[in-house]
Structures are given as C-alpha cells and as structure tokens.
Amino acid sequence: MPDVTKRNTVPSDHGPRATETISFNDEDETCVCVSHFDNEHLNQEFNLNIEKLYKLLFNDDSSVQAKMRTLQKEEDYEASPWQDSEEGASERTLTYKVPLNANLGPKTAEVIEKQVLASSSVATKCYIINCEVTNPNVPYGDKFNIVKRYCLTRSSEHSCKLRLTSDVQYKKGVWGMVKCKSITRIRFLTIYITLLSCVINVDWFCLIFTRK
C-alpha cells in the first residue's frame, strides 16, 4: 500500500485535540515513538476501534475509568480541562487520593498526575500520552517521579494495540531507601496495568454480549 498523509482533529468531547501531519500506511500503523521507557507493563492488541479505546482510557465518564476509580478506592478526584500548549501538545492534571495500608505515616496518598498528549498524535491513527505521577505527601515522595507512556496504534478498522511503559525519574542525591520505595511503586503500577487490561477486556465482552 502507498503511504498517505492525513491530518485529523479529535473532537472536543473525546478529550484532548490530536493533530499532526505524518505519513501512515492505509491499513495498520506503527508507533511513532523514537524510544520507550525501560519497564514494559503491557503490549497487547484489543478488539476495539482505536477511538473507542482512547475514550475508555482518557474520558472521565467512561465505564473503564469509573471502574478503575472504584477499584482503587479513589477519593476527591478532580481533572483539569485539556489545554493546548504552545508546542502543539495538549495537557491536563489529575488529582486524587488513594488509601495506604502502612502502619506509620499518612493513611492516604495524594496523587498528582500530569497527562500530556504528544503533538505527534494523529486522530484515528495513533495516540501518545506521556504521564508524570507524584505523591507529595508520602515519605520520600518528593525524591522521585514515576513517568509512564501510553502508545495506542491502529491495527485495523476494528482493532488496535496498546503499549504501556514506565520509568523512575530520581531527584539528585537519592539513596538506597528511596530506590526501594520507587521499585515498590513500579510493582504497584504493574498490578494496576494488569487490572486495567482485565477491565478493558470485560467492558468489551459486555458490550458485545449486550448487542446480541
């Protein structure tokens, strides 16, 4: 198939705008990222249209997001509106609290997650969303950030692939205890992503079942 160049815009009710001019194959797509983070948590194909999966992941009113917030027992959830940046990206910030099971210290962790839809995203073709997560009120929470990247690429008209990777960004002068804490955070993220994949698949199955 010859390459084609397309320019598309995501409607505002889908979430952030995605526009960019890039050459793509008419059928399947490949990720436009030059590299990914070191920890790969998910690299899976879903029997969902890419627009459908994108909305399930990043539309606050989606059934998947509602289930994940319930499973995590999130409280005081707030999401700022998507705003376009001068660099052509779109970004927003999520804030919420999750319970902690630690005997000492705070009983809830404050979560601040900045989400950035990369300017290289193209509606109906690919979406790259970079996230930076911080926990300012937990011990050593100011010593490192967790960064993660969602890469959605179209496989066909009715399927797409989701790849999710992460890494730890340390502040200067960190020591062993901090690195142990960050490793634990990555393990929890792996559990979260596994759960997310299950919720997406269950949502898809329910959707298909109710149509029959």
C-alpha positions as CSV (number, residue, x, y, z in Angstrom):
1,M,0.0,0.0,0.0
2,P,1.3,3.5,-0.7
3,D,1.8,5.9,2.2
4,V,-0.8,8.6,2.7
5,T,-0.6,11.9,4.6
6,K,-3.6,12.7,6.8
7,R,-4.4,15.5,9.2
8,N,-7.2,14.9,11.7
9,T,-8.6,16.5,14.8
10,V,-10.1,14.7,17.8
11,P,-13.5,16.2,18.7
12,S,-13.5,18.1,22.0
13,D,-15.9,15.6,23.6
14,H,-13.3,12.8,23.1
15,G,-10.7,14.6,25.3
16,P,-7.6,16.5,24.0
17,R,-7.1,17.6,20.5
18,A,-4.7,15.5,18.3
19,T,-3.3,17.0,15.2
20,E,-0.2,16.3,13.3
21,T,1.0,15.7,9.7
22,I,2.7,12.3,9.4
23,S,2.9,9.6,6.7
24,F,1.0,6.4,7.5
25,N,0.1,3.1,5.9
26,D,-3.6,2.9,4.8
27,E,-4.1,-0.3,6.8
28,D,-2.1,-0.8,10.0
29,E,0.0,1.7,11.9
30,T,3.3,1.7,13.8
31,C,4.2,3.6,16.9
32,V,5.9,6.9,16.0
33,C,7.9,7.0,19.3
34,V,11.7,7.0,18.8
35,S,12.1,5.1,22.1
36,H,10.0,3.9,25.1
37,F,10.6,3.7,28.9
38,D,12.5,0.7,30.3
39,N,9.7,-1.0,32.1
40,E,7.1,-2.5,29.7
41,H,3.9,-3.4,31.5
42,L,1.6,-4.0,28.6
43,N,2.0,-4.7,24.9
44,Q,-1.4,-6.0,23.8
45,E,-3.9,-5.9,21.0
46,F,-7.5,-5.2,21.7
47,N,-10.5,-5.9,19.6
48,L,-11.6,-2.3,19.8
49,N,-11.5,0.6,17.5
50,I,-8.7,2.9,18.4
51,E,-11.1,5.8,19.1
52,K,-13.1,3.6,21.4
53,L,-10.1,2.5,23.4
54,Y,-8.8,6.1,23.6
55,K,-12.1,7.3,25.0
56,L,-12.2,4.4,27.5
57,L,-8.8,5.3,28.8
58,F,-9.0,9.1,28.9
59,N,-12.6,10.1,29.0
60,D,-13.5,10.6,32.7
61,D,-17.1,9.5,32.1
62,S,-16.1,6.1,30.6
63,S,-17.1,2.9,32.2
64,V,-13.4,1.8,32.4
65,Q,-12.3,4.9,34.3
66,A,-15.3,4.6,36.7
67,K,-14.5,1.0,37.5
68,M,-10.8,1.7,38.0
69,R,-11.5,4.6,40.4
70,T,-13.8,2.4,42.3
71,L,-11.3,-0.5,42.5
72,Q,-8.6,1.9,43.7
73,K,-11.0,3.5,46.2
74,E,-10.0,6.9,44.9
75,E,-11.3,10.0,46.7
76,D,-11.6,13.7,45.9
77,Y,-10.9,13.0,42.2
78,E,-10.5,16.1,40.0
79,A,-9.4,16.6,36.4
80,S,-8.5,20.0,34.9
81,P,-9.7,20.7,31.3
82,W,-7.4,19.8,28.5
83,Q,-5.4,22.8,27.4
84,D,-3.3,23.2,24.2
85,S,0.3,24.1,24.7
86,E,2.5,26.3,22.5
87,E,4.4,23.2,21.4
88,G,1.3,21.7,19.8
89,A,0.6,19.2,22.6
90,S,-2.5,19.1,24.9
91,E,-2.2,18.6,28.6
92,R,-4.2,18.3,31.8
93,T,-3.7,17.4,35.5
94,L,-5.5,14.8,37.6
95,T,-5.5,14.9,41.4
96,Y,-7.0,12.3,43.8
97,K,-6.3,10.3,47.0
98,V,-5.9,6.6,47.5
99,P,-5.8,4.7,50.8
100,L,-2.5,3.4,52.2
101,N,-2.1,0.3,54.3
102,A,1.1,1.5,56.1
103,N,1.1,1.3,59.9
104,L,3.0,4.6,60.2
105,G,2.7,7.8,58.2
106,P,-0.3,9.1,56.3
107,K,-3.4,6.9,55.7
108,T,-4.0,8.3,52.2
109,A,-1.6,9.2,49.4
110,E,-2.1,12.3,47.4
111,V,-1.7,11.6,43.7
112,I,-0.9,14.3,41.1
113,E,-0.8,13.1,37.6
114,K,0.1,15.3,34.6
115,Q,-1.0,13.9,31.3
116,V,0.4,15.2,28.0
117,L,-1.0,14.2,24.6
118,A,2.1,14.4,22.3
119,S,1.9,16.6,19.3
120,S,2.8,13.6,17.2
121,S,-0.6,12.0,17.9
122,V,-3.0,11.7,15.0
123,A,-6.7,11.1,15.4
124,T,-7.8,7.6,14.2
125,K,-4.2,6.6,13.7
126,C,-2.1,6.8,16.9
127,Y,-2.1,8.5,20.3
128,I,0.9,9.0,22.5
129,I,0.2,10.1,26.1
130,N,3.0,10.8,28.5
131,C,2.2,10.9,32.2
132,E,4.2,12.1,35.3
133,V,2.9,10.9,38.6
134,T,4.0,12.3,42.0
135,N,2.9,11.6,45.6
136,P,3.9,14.8,47.6
137,N,2.6,13.7,51.0
138,V,4.2,10.3,51.4
139,P,7.7,9.6,52.7
140,Y,10.3,10.2,50.1
141,G,7.6,11.2,47.7
142,D,9.5,14.4,46.7
143,K,12.6,12.4,45.8
144,F,11.3,10.8,42.6
145,N,8.6,10.7,40.0
146,I,7.0,7.9,38.1
147,V,6.7,8.5,34.3
148,K,4.6,6.3,32.1
149,R,3.7,6.4,28.4
150,Y,0.5,5.1,26.7
151,C,1.1,4.3,23.0
152,L,-2.1,3.5,21.1
153,T,-1.8,2.4,17.4
154,R,-4.4,1.3,15.0
155,S,-4.1,-2.4,13.8
156,S,-7.2,-2.4,11.7
157,E,-10.6,-0.7,11.5
158,H,-11.8,-2.7,14.5
159,S,-8.6,-3.4,16.5
160,C,-5.7,-1.5,18.0
161,K,-2.6,-2.1,20.1
162,L,-1.8,-0.6,23.5
163,R,1.7,-0.4,24.7
164,L,2.4,1.0,28.2
165,T,5.9,1.6,29.6
166,S,7.2,3.4,32.6
167,D,10.4,4.5,34.4
168,V,11.6,6.3,37.5
169,Q,13.0,9.8,37.5
170,Y,15.1,10.4,40.6
171,K,16.0,13.7,42.1
172,K,19.6,14.5,42.9
173,G,21.2,12.9,46.0
174,V,18.8,10.0,46.4
175,W,19.9,6.9,48.3
176,G,19.1,3.2,48.7
177,M,15.8,3.5,50.7
178,V,14.4,5.9,48.1
179,K,15.2,3.4,45.3
180,C,13.5,0.6,47.2
181,K,10.4,2.8,47.5
182,S,10.4,3.5,43.8
183,I,10.7,-0.2,42.9
184,T,7.7,-0.8,45.1
185,R,5.8,1.9,43.2
186,I,6.7,0.2,39.9
187,R,5.4,-3.1,41.1
188,F,2.1,-1.5,42.1
189,L,1.9,0.1,38.7
190,T,2.3,-3.3,37.1
191,I,-0.6,-4.6,39.2
192,Y,-2.6,-1.6,38.2
193,I,-2.0,-2.1,34.5
194,T,-2.8,-5.8,34.7
195,L,-6.1,-4.8,36.3
196,L,-6.7,-2.1,33.7
197,S,-6.3,-4.7,30.9
198,C,-8.8,-7.0,32.6
199,V,-11.3,-4.2,33.0
200,I,-11.0,-3.2,29.3
201,N,-11.5,-6.8,28.2
202,V,-14.5,-7.3,30.5
203,D,-16.0,-4.0,29.2
204,W,-15.5,-5.1,25.6
205,F,-17.1,-8.5,26.3
206,C,-20.1,-6.9,28.0
207,L,-20.5,-4.5,25.1
208,I,-20.5,-7.4,22.6
209,F,-22.8,-9.5,24.7
210,T,-25.4,-6.8,25.1
211,R,-25.5,-6.3,21.3
212,K,-26.5,-9.9,20.7
